[in-house]
Amino acid sequence: MGITPQRELFGYNKPYKELWFDTNKHLPKGSFTIQKRRSSYYWYFVLGAVSDGSKNRNKYICRAYEGKNGDGFDSFQLALQTLSKKFEINFRPTIYDTQKLSELVDEYIGLIIKEENSDDGRKLETTQAIKNSMMRFKDFCLQDDIILRDVKKPKELKNVVKKYLEYSKNRRTPPLKRNTIRTYLKVVCGNKGFLSWLSDEDGRDVIEINPIGSDYINKIYPTNRSEKKGIGDRNPYYSDESYKTMFKICGRKVSEIYQKFCEDGWSREHNNQPLGVGSDVVYFVSLFQLHSGFRIGEILNSYRNREYWENRRDKKNSSTYWNKNKNGDWFLYLEDFKGKDGNVPINQKIRTWVKPKNWKEEPTKLDNNGIPLYWDVQLVDVCLEMFRESPFVFSSPNKFKNTDRHYSKTYYQNIFRQMMVSKGVGGEGWEGHGISRSHDLRSYFISYMINNGMPIEDLSQITRHNPSTLWKYYLRHSEKGQLKRQATFDRNKIFREKLDINKRDG
């Protein structure tokens, strides 16, 4: 490796540098270095302190050369001038009309992630939604080779947005729902979205204006009748029998797994599997969802107790934790989920005919000779016992790599589709009940409770939904419930008609 020449060879002059910084006191403190790239040398400025938390302290300035250029400047004088210009734009690289738009998408995503990591930035779930939307737009930009020139003028920009809409509508693996497409458009085109960042003087300021607003989106992608009425993609084939069937399957499976655990302790079917519940976690989580209508994140990310929750590092994002009161009742406390707080009691019990380990209470039932028959154990206690100790109830099965983490949502959703939705080997086939994702179990719970007489106000407290949302999205789409209501109405109507006939005949 060759030795880098001294800075003085390229014009470095300490008194001149000090004079320049005395004159330009707004410039950051730092030092100049020479770095070689291939056969050429370049000036770099090493920041003395980085206030924004960035790890990149080395900032490229310009090419280094010996002697003077045609304007009479040596390369160090040119480096000082260039430093002042680059500082004004926060050392961002110069953007040309031929720059790929996908590269600006990457820069925007980096900015969003950086804001999320700050104390007053976005929540994790919001950041993830923006990132997912922008990644789909990046795929489109790469496919159509979109460059900055293609979006600099309003007319051309609108054409690109129309093409992106068609790209989203024609996606087949998997197909996108209308609401998902609208979300993607909002993230890209909204008032605080990517295009606004490109046009904002506090952003990139590289396009004239962002002409895409909600009116234009409604024009090119108008709301259909089902969206206006709030029908959306709710399951119209709901039935109370399907709810009861799925609930029994989960309860029976959890009971079998727990009894086997009480008998044999930890086990595994295959050597490459970790000790513990493994993929059968879907029966535990699904039972919670069917019991109380939880969102998947509320359960999967729940902390084991209040102490773990209070010591969490991320105190900005939504969170949940379990707590047992003095009467032995379990509650899941929810903090800032969808902007709402609350607590939901869980009284579901799991029966085992084998005495649980470390059991201190009396058995649930004895036979005539006083011999224990079975024990009913709180579902939460079962989970705390069967899933290894970590800050979370549903601790990651990978205890070496993810010691203090929970099951990932992506992994969980994959095994849910495989084990609960599909009709294949080992699958429960719940697609026959209209189930395609874990969130559908929450919908089932809400519809079941409405149909069986739970007051809307009480259900609103449990599910953290506004009463109007419950009426709009769930009540009207239970065909079974509608038939029951109509049957009651028809019986009353027939009775009245018979009375009228009797009166006429008399």
Secondary structure, 3 states (H helix, E strand, C coil): CCCCCCHHHHCCCHHHHHHHHHHCCCCCCEEEEEEEECCEEEEEEEECCCCCCCCCCEEEEEEECCCECCCCCEHHHHHHHHHHHHHHCCCCCCCCCCCEHHHHHHHHHHHHHHHHCCCCCCCHHHHHHHHHHHHHHHHHHHHCCCEHHHHCCHHHHHHHHHHHHHHHHCCCCCCCCHHHHHHHHHHHHCCCCHHHHHHCCCCCCCCCCCCCCHHHHHHHCCCCHHHHHCCCCCCCCCCHHHHHHHHHHHHHHHHHHHHHHHHHCCCCCCCCCCCCCHHHHHHHHHHHHHHHCCCHHHHHCCECCHHHHHCCCCCCCCEEEEEECCCCCEEEEEEEECCEEEEEEECCEEEECCCCCCCCCCCCEECCCCCEEEEEEEHHHHHHHHCCCCCECCECCCCCCCCCCECCHHHHHHHHHHHHHCCCCCCCCHHHHCCCCCHHHHHHHHHHHHHCCCCHHHHHHHHCCCHHHHHHHCHHHCHHHHHHHHHHHHHHHHHHHHHHHHHHHC
